[in-house]
Every structure is written in structure tokens, then in C-alpha cells.
Amino acid sequence: MSTEVAADVVIRPIRDSDAEALGRVHAQCWHEDYDQLVSAATLENLSPRRMAELWTHWMSQGEAFTHVAALVDGEIVGFAGAGPARDEDAPRERELFFIHLLDAHHGKGIGQKLFDAAVGEESVYLWVPSANERAVHFYDRNGFTADGVSHDEPFLGESIHEVRMVR
């Protein structure tokens, strides 16, 4: 894995005009990130159009939510989102909902830039698939520790085992 930092990366808040591009990138990231966690048939049901519709909804959630995109050469290659905790027993007031980055851009510091823009030094928690060792290691490096809580998260008709990490 390269530790080269991409110099031409722009991290910015998402815009209404980003929904279609975010839908495409989100669908591709799920194919790349979850191909070992759920069946190929499940991933075939994933629609960039449906993801774009979800982004249209997420963009309108209000000021308490932070959604940022990473652009390389003007194209969205990743995104991150955070906001008020969703869990009744939340260990922190804010939650990091997701960071996704296209595989071709891993190892260049872009994920770290997305993370920093979404939550900075805030005390937050997150849920991560326990089988996603790369993500667990990333969050370890950023000061998170598993707190012993886990659950099975529904995902397109299947489920993914997730652990909660807290910082």
C-alpha cells in the first residue's frame, strides 16, 4: 500500500448537483467493499439510481449533518457522512455514518482527509463490518476502540456483522 498523498484532491461539502455522481460512486464502493461480505446476487440488486435518490434525501437532512465528497481531477471518488447519533444507547452524541472511497484511490491519504473533514477531533462512534480489516485498522489508527457491542445489520436482504467503535 502506497503512503503517497494525492496532491490534486479536493474535499468539499456535497452539493445538490452531486446526487447522480454520488449514487454511482456509492454503488461502486459497495461492490468493492462488500463483495466478500454478501452474495454477488445481493450486490446485483444495488442500483446507482436508487443510491442517488438516497443522496438526495441525505442532502436535505439539515445543518446537524456533515456530508463531504473527495474529488480527484474534478470527479467524485469518495465521500463521508456524520451526524447526530442514531442509537438509543449511543456512547457519543455524534456518529460517523460512513466513509467510502473507490479502491483505486486507497492508500493515498484521501480517506484520512475525508475522515478529518467529516469528524475532525470530535468524540464520535461508528459501526464497521467486523470482517472489514482494512477499515477496522484505519479506525484504530484514528483513536477508535471496539467497545464490545456488536449487531447484525440488515443489508439488501442479507446481514452484515458489525462492531461498534468509539473515540
TAPEJO-V948822 format. One line per field, one symbol per residue. ss: DSSP state (2 for helix, 1 for strand, 0 for the rest). burial: I if it has 16 or more other C-alpha atoms within 10 Angstrom, else O. A space follows every 50 residues. Layout:
ss=???
burial=???
This chain:
ss=00000000111110022222222222222222220000022222000222 22222222200000011111110011111111110000000001111111 10222000022222222220000111111000222222222000111111 11111001111111110
burial=OOOOOOOOIIIOIIOOOIIIIIIIIIIIIOIOIIOOIIOOOOIOOIOIIO IIOOIIOOIOOOOOIIIIIIIIOOOIIIIIIIIIIOOOOIIIOIIIIOII IIOOOIOIIIIIIIIOIIIOOOIIIIIIIIOOOOIIOOIOOOOIIIOOOI OOOOOOOOOIOIIIIII
